[in-house]
Amino acid sequence: MPKKEKQTDLEKKEQAFQVKEPVIEEVSEEETEETVEKIIEKVPEERLGKEEMIKKRREEDKKKRQEAWAPKTRLGRDVKEGRITNIDSIFEKSVPILEAEIVDKLIPDLQSDLLAIGQSKGKFGGGKRRAWRQTQKKTAEGNVPSFSTMAIVGDCKGHLGIGMGKAKETLPAREKAIRDAKLNLMRIRRGCGSFNCACEENHSIPSKVQGKCGSAKITLIPAPKGTGLVIEDECKKIMKLAGIKDIYSRTAGQTRTKFNLAKACVKALENTTKIKIK
C-alpha cells in the first residue's frame, strides 16, 4: 500500500509540471491597437522617462491655462473667439502682444529652451556653464540670493522670441523668462543668399546681417545647403528654434558674456526683415 501512494504522488507532481501547449488565437490589427493603448494608459508615471513626464505635465498645464484664460485686451478676445487664426496678420498690423496666451493659442507647437548665461561656483574662476545666473543682495539679515535666466521660444518656421526672468527661485525665473520671450515674439526672414547654392529653400538667411549688444558683435553670413551651423553653441540653439539650418558667423568683442552675445544674435536675425530684396 505505501508503494502505491508514492506512485500516485509522483504522478501528481508530473501532471503539475507538464507544459501545456499555448493556444494561439487570431487577433485583428484593430484589437491589438486597442489593447496596446489600454496598456499604455495603465503604465504608471514612474516607469516613463523624466522627459515624457515633463512633456505631459506641461501639456496639461497649457490646456488648463487655455481653458481658464480670460483675455483682457481686444487682441486676446479676437484670438479666443476665432477671428484671428494666423499670427503673421498680427505682425503685419504691428499690434503689440500683451498676453502670452495669444501665442500659445496661435502656435500650439511652440518650443522653448534656456541659454547658459551663468556659471557654477568653483575654484579658479568658476566651473561649468549653467542656465542660472546667481546674484546676492547684502541686507541686515544676511545675503539674499536671486536667480536670473534667459529663455528663447520658436516654432522652427521663422518665428523667434527671447526673454529674461528673475526670481528668488529657479522655476519661477524660468516661467517669467518664457512668458517674456512669448511677448517679444517676432518674425524673421529666411532664404538662400549664398552664391554657392542655387536652391530656393528657406534653409539660411537672404544676405549678410550684423547685430550688436554691448561690446559683443556678430555677423551672420548665408551658407550653402549642407554646411550646418558654424556658430557658437548658445547661438546654435537660437538658430534651431528660428528654423535656420546652414549659416556662417563672425564675432568680435567680449563674446564670453553670453547674455550680450545672444541678444546681438537675435538683433542680427531681426535685421533680416529690414533687407530690401529686388
Buried (B, 14 or more C-beta within 10 A) or exposed (E): EEEEEEEEEEEEEEEEEEEEEEEEEEEEEEEEEEEEEEEEEEEEEEEBEEEEEEEEEEEEEBEEEEEEBEBEBEBBEBBBEEEBEEBEEBBEEEBEBEBBBBBBBBBEEBEBBBBBBBBEEEEEEEEEBBBBBBEEEEEEEEEEEBBBBBBBBBBBBBBBBBBBBBBEEBEEBBBBBBBBBBBBBBBBBBBBBBEEBEEEEBBBBBBBBBBBBEEBBBBBBBBBBEBEBEBBEBBBBBBBBBBBBBBBBEBEBEBEBBBBBBBBBBBBBBBBEEBEEE
